[in-house]
Amino acid sequence: MSDKRIFLSLPKLGGDEQKYVQKALDENWITSGGPNVNEFEKDLEEYLSKNVFVTALNSGTSAIHLTLILLGVKAGDEVICQSMTFSASANPILYQSATPVFVDSEVETWNICPEYLEIAIKDRISKGKKPKAIIAVHLYGMPYKVDEVHAIATKYGIPIIEDSAEALGSMYKGKKCGTFGDFGIFSFNGNKIITTSSGGSLITHSKKLKDKAIFFATQSKDKAIHYQHSEIGYNYRMSNVCAGIGLGQMKILDDNLNAKKEIHDFYCDAFKDVKEITVFKNLNQDYNSNYWLTTVLIQSSKNKSRDILLAAFEKANIETRPLWKPMHLQPLFCDFPYYGNGVSDDLFLNGLCLPSSPSLSNDEKLRIKSVIDSL
Ligand SMILES: *Cc1c(COP(=O)(O)O)cnc(C)c1O
């Protein structure tokens, strides 16, 4: 057996990517926007739902930033954000010189806690500022408590930005994640479910908002024969070359999703006799995670802990990683308001992400299994 490093999440190519990239090169359409971009957007719309408009962008981060711009978030405004997430969920709040207000997770989906969300909203309102938006995340592809979270958002009239960067293909009550919120976003970075090398998309529910998003994403050019600008512009549109990769990737999206489920099943089986370790699973039938990464929680004991497990895998040249470090614990964000009771702190200390590449081979599974059996 080879001892080549096993990585956490590698991209997998389907075979048609080259064809579409070649088409862009042949047509000399190398800039942002273009036929591949339009087609990629159409494919995504068909995949997600008839009622959404997709705007392809150069990253998931720029998609989140554009949602804040479209919502008119300005300096001094407050935006609620799930604390347990990747920093890209929260950074765009700072791009707008707004204030992030962080909310803890609940233990069942590891996502934004409805109770603390409402406590946070009430407290911010009592302090004189109603939050301008809520950024909720389907972390590791696991849907957040959509009904509960959206009921609270509706009660207070606050729009939801659904960070579905990790959740392409995940479903809640049979509906695709990314289509519930006022806005949704996806990432097509190299480590996500499908990739465009770097890329993202913004999901809106009207053509008007999509047009406005494209306006901002292409330097906010006013209608004129010369270059004229009345608003701040951004260079956020997806390149036609990258969209070619995306078109090829759409053809293997279902294969990737099946592979992720199979990998999750493999880990459930491999850990079934290790009583201190629980594989993170769908709470019930309403939840259908894409299992972007399979993750586990380790109940610390004398010979089992997150760090012991990580070291055992590392010794076998297998990459694992702690869960996302919550934003309220990050040096950059720790001075901003936070509402919670330490759930995400505990998850961070005791959770681990396991290799989940769709290309994970049987040999690699055997190597992983032998580490687990040696625990
Ligand atoms: C990857 C990711 C993003 C950012 O996407 P990029 O395409 O890398 O900019 C945002 N939020 C979450 C939760 C992510 O995992």
The ligand as a Gaussian input file, in Angstrom:
#p B3LYP/6-31G(d) Opt

LIG

0 1
 C      -15.648000      28.256000       1.195000
 C      -16.566000      29.038000       2.025000
 C      -16.862000      30.383000       1.737000
 C      -16.124000      31.193000       0.740000
 O      -16.107000      30.743000      -0.549000
 P      -14.884000      31.123000      -1.522000
 O      -15.378000      30.671000      -2.860000
 O      -13.688000      30.358000      -1.055000
 O      -14.691000      32.590000      -1.466000
 C      -17.819000      31.019000       2.510000
 N      -18.448000      30.394000       3.519000
 C      -18.181000      29.127000       3.837000
 C      -18.929000      28.486000       4.955000
 C      -17.212000      28.407000       3.124000
 O      -16.933000      27.151000       3.472000

